[in-house]
Amino acid sequence: MKRSLIALAGLLAFIYLLNPTLGIFELVPDNIPLIGNVDEVTASTVLLSALRHFGLDLTNLFRSGPGPASPSAG
């Protein structure tokens, strides 16, 4: 049940992000200063969290610098 709800949340976030200014699903108008893009940020966070739950961690794409240190071979 939990996996189904997480998958549904991820799917809804993905659909929302496909066309955030469609008007049908727009939760916060984008022309409001400072808070206009909060709904897109929230949908992105939900989508990335759902993907991470299912084993696909894309958050490393947004980090600058070298990746995590690999264990030394000895």
N, CA, C and O atoms as CSV, one atom per row, in Angstrom:
chain,resi,resn,atom,element,x,y,z
A,1,MET,N,N,0.828,-1.194,0.000
A,1,MET,CA,C,0.000,0.000,0.000
A,1,MET,C,C,0.876,1.263,0.000
A,1,MET,O,O,0.607,2.218,-0.729
A,2,LYS,N,N,1.937,1.250,0.838
A,2,LYS,CA,C,2.806,2.420,0.921
A,2,LYS,C,C,3.502,2.679,-0.417
A,2,LYS,O,O,3.605,3.824,-0.859
A,3,ARG,N,N,3.978,1.606,-1.056
A,3,ARG,CA,C,4.651,1.754,-2.345
A,3,ARG,C,C,3.694,2.309,-3.398
A,3,ARG,O,O,4.096,3.100,-4.251
A,4,SER,N,N,2.445,1.900,-3.338
A,4,SER,CA,C,1.454,2.396,-4.296
A,4,SER,C,C,1.200,3.888,-4.112
A,4,SER,O,O,1.086,4.631,-5.087
A,5,LEU,N,N,1.113,4.320,-2.860
A,5,LEU,CA,C,0.884,5.744,-2.589
A,5,LEU,C,C,2.085,6.585,-3.013
A,5,LEU,O,O,1.921,7.683,-3.545
A,6,ILE,N,N,3.282,6.074,-2.779
A,6,ILE,CA,C,4.481,6.802,-3.187
A,6,ILE,C,C,4.563,6.875,-4.706
A,6,ILE,O,O,4.918,7.914,-5.263
A,7,ALA,N,N,4.233,5.769,-5.379
A,7,ALA,CA,C,4.228,5.767,-6.843
A,7,ALA,C,C,3.176,6.739,-7.383
A,7,ALA,O,O,3.429,7.440,-8.363
A,8,LEU,N,N,2.008,6.785,-6.757
A,8,LEU,CA,C,0.955,7.709,-7.187
A,8,LEU,C,C,1.380,9.159,-6.984
A,8,LEU,O,O,1.140,10.001,-7.850
A,9,ALA,N,N,2.007,9.456,-5.852
A,9,ALA,CA,C,2.487,10.818,-5.600
A,9,ALA,C,C,3.542,11.213,-6.621
A,9,ALA,O,O,3.531,12.335,-7.127
A,10,GLY,N,N,4.452,10.297,-6.925
A,10,GLY,CA,C,5.480,10.574,-7.929
A,10,GLY,C,C,4.882,10.792,-9.305
A,10,GLY,O,O,5.311,11.685,-10.035
A,11,LEU,N,N,3.895,9.985,-9.666
A,11,LEU,CA,C,3.231,10.131,-10.965
A,11,LEU,C,C,2.492,11.456,-11.065
A,11,LEU,O,O,2.569,12.131,-12.091
A,12,LEU,N,N,1.782,11.831,-10.019
A,12,LEU,CA,C,1.069,13.115,-10.024
A,12,LEU,C,C,2.038,14.290,-10.100
A,12,LEU,O,O,1.766,15.275,-10.786
A,13,ALA,N,N,3.158,14.193,-9.407
A,13,ALA,CA,C,4.168,15.251,-9.467
A,13,ALA,C,C,4.753,15.348,-10.871
A,13,ALA,O,O,4.970,16.446,-11.381
A,14,PHE,N,N,5.009,14.193,-11.498
A,14,PHE,CA,C,5.537,14.181,-12.863
A,14,PHE,C,C,4.545,14.813,-13.838
A,14,PHE,O,O,4.940,15.616,-14.683
A,15,ILE,N,N,3.274,14.464,-13.730
A,15,ILE,CA,C,2.250,15.040,-14.601
A,15,ILE,C,C,2.153,16.547,-14.387
A,15,ILE,O,O,2.018,17.310,-15.343
A,16,TYR,N,N,2.224,16.968,-13.128
A,16,TYR,CA,C,2.162,18.397,-12.829
A,16,TYR,C,C,3.328,19.145,-13.451
A,16,TYR,O,O,3.161,20.257,-13.952
A,17,LEU,N,N,4.517,18.538,-13.420
A,17,LEU,CA,C,5.705,19.202,-13.943
A,17,LEU,C,C,5.770,19.194,-15.471
A,17,LEU,O,O,6.502,19.993,-16.055
A,18,LEU,N,N,5.032,18.323,-16.118
A,18,LEU,CA,C,5.039,18.303,-17.580
A,18,LEU,C,C,4.581,19.638,-18.158
A,18,LEU,O,O,5.148,20.119,-19.139
A,19,ASN,N,N,3.577,20.223,-17.564
A,19,ASN,CA,C,3.077,21.514,-18.026
A,19,ASN,C,C,2.547,22.299,-16.827
A,19,ASN,O,O,1.336,22.341,-16.609
A,20,PRO,N,N,3.431,22.922,-16.047
A,20,PRO,CA,C,2.997,23.575,-14.813
A,20,PRO,C,C,2.120,24.806,-15.024
A,20,PRO,O,O,1.411,25.206,-14.101
A,21,THR,N,N,2.144,25.411,-16.194
A,21,THR,CA,C,1.324,26.605,-16.420
A,21,THR,C,C,0.086,26.294,-17.240
A,21,THR,O,O,-0.478,27.183,-17.877
A,22,LEU,N,N,-0.336,25.055,-17.231
A,22,LEU,CA,C,-1.512,24.652,-17.984
A,22,LEU,C,C,-2.758,25.376,-17.496
A,22,LEU,O,O,-3.652,25.672,-18.289
A,23,GLY,N,N,-2.825,25.660,-16.211
A,23,GLY,CA,C,-3.978,26.359,-15.672
A,23,GLY,C,C,-4.951,25.434,-14.974
A,23,GLY,O,O,-5.655,25.854,-14.056
A,24,ILE,N,N,-5.000,24.186,-15.393
A,24,ILE,CA,C,-5.921,23.239,-14.766
A,24,ILE,C,C,-5.395,22.827,-13.397
A,24,ILE,O,O,-6.148,22.782,-12.425
A,25,PHE,N,N,-4.103,22.527,-13.324
A,25,PHE,CA,C,-3.501,22.047,-12.088
A,25,PHE,C,C,-2.678,23.113,-11.377
A,25,PHE,O,O,-2.062,22.816,-10.353
A,26,GLU,N,N,-2.647,24.326,-11.876
A,26,GLU,CA,C,-1.803,25.379,-11.294
A,26,GLU,C,C,-2.301,25.711,-9.887
A,26,GLU,O,O,-3.405,26.227,-9.713
A,27,LEU,N,N,-1.471,25.408,-8.888
A,27,LEU,CA,C,-1.858,25.644,-7.503
A,27,LEU,C,C,-1.567,27.069,-7.054
A,27,LEU,O,O,-2.399,27.699,-6.399
A,28,VAL,N,N,-0.396,27.576,-7.402
A,28,VAL,CA,C,0.005,28.943,-7.065
A,28,VAL,C,C,0.416,29.616,-8.369
A,28,VAL,O,O,1.319,29.131,-9.051
A,29,PRO,N,N,-0.232,30.728,-8.727
A,29,PRO,CA,C,0.145,31.408,-9.976
A,29,PRO,C,C,1.608,31.820,-9.965
A,29,PRO,O,O,2.110,32.322,-8.959
A,30,ASP,N,N,2.295,31.607,-11.090
A,30,ASP,CA,C,3.732,31.873,-11.172
A,30,ASP,C,C,4.068,33.359,-11.150
A,30,ASP,O,O,5.226,33.712,-10.925
A,31,ASN,N,N,3.109,34.232,-11.372
A,31,ASN,CA,C,3.411,35.654,-11.404
A,31,ASN,C,C,3.371,36.301,-10.017
A,31,ASN,O,O,3.552,37.514,-9.912
A,32,ILE,N,N,3.143,35.540,-8.969
A,32,ILE,CA,C,3.208,36.070,-7.607
A,32,ILE,C,C,4.678,36.075,-7.187
A,32,ILE,O,O,5.317,35.023,-7.183
A,33,PRO,N,N,5.223,37.239,-6.836
A,33,PRO,CA,C,6.650,37.305,-6.491
A,33,PRO,C,C,7.004,36.420,-5.299
A,33,PRO,O,O,6.250,36.323,-4.331
A,34,LEU,N,N,8.144,35.792,-5.388
A,34,LEU,CA,C,8.775,34.971,-4.362
A,34,LEU,C,C,8.083,33.632,-4.091
A,34,LEU,O,O,8.772,32.652,-3.811
A,35,ILE,N,N,6.767,33.552,-4.162
A,35,ILE,CA,C,6.111,32.283,-3.870
A,35,ILE,C,C,5.481,31.655,-5.104
A,35,ILE,O,O,4.822,30.620,-5.005
A,36,GLY,N,N,5.674,32.264,-6.256
A,36,GLY,CA,C,5.031,31.781,-7.470
A,36,GLY,C,C,5.508,30.421,-7.926
A,36,GLY,O,O,4.766,29.707,-8.601
A,37,ASN,N,N,6.709,30.047,-7.582
A,37,ASN,CA,C,7.242,28.767,-8.040
A,37,ASN,C,C,7.338,27.727,-6.930
A,37,ASN,O,O,7.989,26.696,-7.101
A,38,VAL,N,N,6.708,27.986,-5.816
A,38,VAL,CA,C,6.752,27.047,-4.694
A,38,VAL,C,C,6.091,25.725,-5.076
A,38,VAL,O,O,6.563,24.666,-4.663
A,39,ASP,N,N,5.019,25.763,-5.850
A,39,ASP,CA,C,4.348,24.517,-6.215
A,39,ASP,C,C,5.215,23.654,-7.124
A,39,ASP,O,O,5.196,22.428,-7.013
A,40,GLU,N,N,5.975,24.279,-8.024
A,40,GLU,CA,C,6.876,23.502,-8.879
A,40,GLU,C,C,8.036,22.909,-8.072
A,40,GLU,O,O,8.451,21.776,-8.315
A,41,VAL,N,N,8.553,23.676,-7.117
A,41,VAL,CA,C,9.626,23.165,-6.257
A,41,VAL,C,C,9.116,21.994,-5.432
A,41,VAL,O,O,9.822,20.998,-5.267
A,42,THR,N,N,7.908,22.100,-4.914
A,42,THR,CA,C,7.317,21.022,-4.129
A,42,THR,C,C,7.111,19.778,-4.981
A,42,THR,O,O,7.418,18.667,-4.547
A,43,ALA,N,N,6.591,19.959,-6.194
A,43,ALA,CA,C,6.380,18.815,-7.086
A,43,ALA,C,C,7.713,18.162,-7.449
A,43,ALA,O,O,7.796,16.937,-7.535
A,44,SER,N,N,8.753,18.966,-7.661
A,44,SER,CA,C,10.074,18.411,-7.971
A,44,SER,C,C,10.617,17.609,-6.794
A,44,SER,O,O,11.199,16.540,-6.980
A,45,THR,N,N,10.429,18.118,-5.601
A,45,THR,CA,C,10.889,17.427,-4.402
A,45,THR,C,C,10.154,16.107,-4.216
A,45,THR,O,O,10.769,15.094,-3.883
A,46,VAL,N,N,8.846,16.114,-4.429
A,46,VAL,CA,C,8.060,14.884,-4.309
A,46,VAL,C,C,8.512,13.865,-5.346
A,46,VAL,O,O,8.655,12.684,-5.031
A,47,LEU,N,N,8.740,14.311,-6.584
A,47,LEU,CA,C,9.170,13.405,-7.640
A,47,LEU,C,C,10.545,12.808,-7.338
A,47,LEU,O,O,10.735,11.599,-7.471
A,48,LEU,N,N,11.501,13.642,-6.935
A,48,LEU,CA,C,12.837,13.132,-6.603
A,48,LEU,C,C,12.798,12.182,-5.406
A,48,LEU,O,O,13.533,11.195,-5.375
A,49,SER,N,N,11.954,12.470,-4.433
A,49,SER,CA,C,11.832,11.587,-3.267
A,49,SER,C,C,11.217,10.249,-3.649
A,49,SER,O,O,11.649,9.203,-3.163
A,50,ALA,N,N,10.208,10.277,-4.519
A,50,ALA,CA,C,9.583,9.028,-4.966
A,50,ALA,C,C,10.570,8.187,-5.761
A,50,ALA,O,O,10.627,6.969,-5.589
A,51,LEU,N,N,11.345,8.824,-6.627
A,51,LEU,CA,C,12.339,8.087,-7.395
A,51,LEU,C,C,13.407,7.488,-6.484
A,51,LEU,O,O,13.854,6.361,-6.698
A,52,ARG,N,N,13.813,8.247,-5.468
A,52,ARG,CA,C,14.813,7.740,-4.520
A,52,ARG,C,C,14.269,6.544,-3.752
A,52,ARG,O,O,15.002,5.597,-3.468
A,53,HIS,N,N,12.982,6.587,-3.415
A,53,HIS,CA,C,12.371,5.462,-2.699
A,53,HIS,C,C,12.461,4.177,-3.512
A,53,HIS,O,O,12.632,3.094,-2.954
A,54,PHE,N,N,12.345,4.300,-4.823
A,54,PHE,CA,C,12.390,3.130,-5.697
A,54,PHE,C,C,13.800,2.830,-6.210
A,54,PHE,O,O,13.964,2.015,-7.118
A,55,GLY,N,N,14.820,3.481,-5.638
A,55,GLY,CA,C,16.196,3.128,-5.926
A,55,GLY,C,C,16.878,3.955,-6.997
A,55,GLY,O,O,18.000,3.630,-7.386
A,56,LEU,N,N,16.256,4.999,-7.485
A,56,LEU,CA,C,16.861,5.845,-8.507
A,56,LEU,C,C,17.137,7.217,-7.896
A,56,LEU,O,O,16.269,8.090,-7.882
A,57,ASP,N,N,18.360,7.393,-7.389
A,57,ASP,CA,C,18.719,8.638,-6.700
A,57,ASP,C,C,19.340,9.610,-7.692
A,57,ASP,O,O,20.489,9.439,-8.100
A,58,LEU,N,N,18.582,10.628,-8.077
A,58,LEU,CA,C,19.053,11.618,-9.031
A,58,LEU,C,C,19.613,12.863,-8.362
A,58,LEU,O,O,20.037,13.790,-9.052
A,59,THR,N,N,19.624,12.906,-7.041
A,59,THR,CA,C,20.081,14.111,-6.358
A,59,THR,C,C,21.569,14.346,-6.541
A,59,THR,O,O,22.027,15.479,-6.387
A,60,ASN,N,N,22.342,13.313,-6.866
A,60,ASN,CA,C,23.776,13.497,-7.102
A,60,ASN,C,C,24.037,14.323,-8.356
A,60,ASN,O,O,25.125,14.879,-8.507
A,61,LEU,N,N,23.076,14.414,-9.246
A,61,LEU,CA,C,23.248,15.220,-10.448
A,61,LEU,C,C,23.352,16.706,-10.134
A,61,LEU,O,O,23.897,17.470,-10.931
A,62,PHE,N,N,22.837,17.123,-8.986
A,62,PHE,CA,C,22.781,18.539,-8.646
A,62,PHE,C,C,23.904,18.974,-7.720
A,62,PHE,O,O,23.969,20.145,-7.345
A,63,ARG,N,N,24.770,18.081,-7.349
A,63,ARG,CA,C,25.891,18.419,-6.471
A,63,ARG,C,C,27.071,18.875,-7.306
A,63,ARG,O,O,27.328,18.344,-8.386
A,64,SER,N,N,27.776,19.851,-6.798
A,64,SER,CA,C,28.995,20.295,-7.482
A,64,SER,C,C,30.195,19.627,-6.847
A,64,SER,O,O,30.162,19.247,-5.677
A,65,GLY,N,N,31.237,19.489,-7.614
A,65,GLY,CA,C,32.451,18.871,-7.099
A,65,GLY,C,C,32.468,17.382,-7.360
A,65,GLY,O,O,31.579,16.849,-8.025
A,66,PRO,N,N,33.476,16.714,-6.840
A,66,PRO,CA,C,33.602,15.275,-7.069
A,66,PRO,C,C,32.491,14.507,-6.353
A,66,PRO,O,O,31.917,14.985,-5.374
A,67,GLY,N,N,32.208,13.341,-6.847
A,67,GLY,CA,C,31.201,12.486,-6.252
A,67,GLY,C,C,31.665,11.923,-4.924
A,67,GLY,O,O,32.715,12.312,-4.414
A,68,PRO,N,N,30.897,11.018,-4.369
A,68,PRO,CA,C,31.294,10.434,-3.082
A,68,PRO,C,C,32.601,9.666,-3.213
A,68,PRO,O,O,32.869,9.050,-4.245
A,69,ALA,N,N,33.393,9.705,-2.183
A,69,ALA,CA,C,34.710,9.052,-2.215
A,69,ALA,C,C,34.518,7.543,-2.293
A,69,ALA,O,O,33.718,6.954,-1.565
A,70,SER,N,N,35.268,6.950,-3.187
A,70,SER,CA,C,35.208,5.498,-3.293
A,70,SER,C,C,36.183,4.887,-2.299
A,70,SER,O,O,37.203,5.498,-1.978
A,71,PRO,N,N,35.885,3.701,-1.811
A,71,PRO,CA,C,36.816,3.075,-0.862
A,71,PRO,C,C,38.146,2.770,-1.530
A,71,PRO,O,O,38.201,2.389,-2.699
A,72,SER,N,N,39.185,2.940,-0.786
A,72,SER,CA,C,40.527,2.702,-1.366
A,72,SER,C,C,40.752,1.211,-1.570
A,72,SER,O,O,40.263,0.378,-0.807
A,73,ALA,N,N,41.491,0.903,-2.599
A,73,ALA,CA,C,41.721,-0.494,-2.954
A,73,ALA,C,C,42.844,-1.115,-2.127
A,73,ALA,O,O,43.179,-2.285,-2.316
A,74,GLY,N,N,43.412,-0.364,-1.238
A,74,GLY,CA,C,44.308,-1.010,-0.336
A,74,GLY,C,C,45.705,-0.691,-0.407
A,74,GLY,O,O,46.502,-1.233,0.359
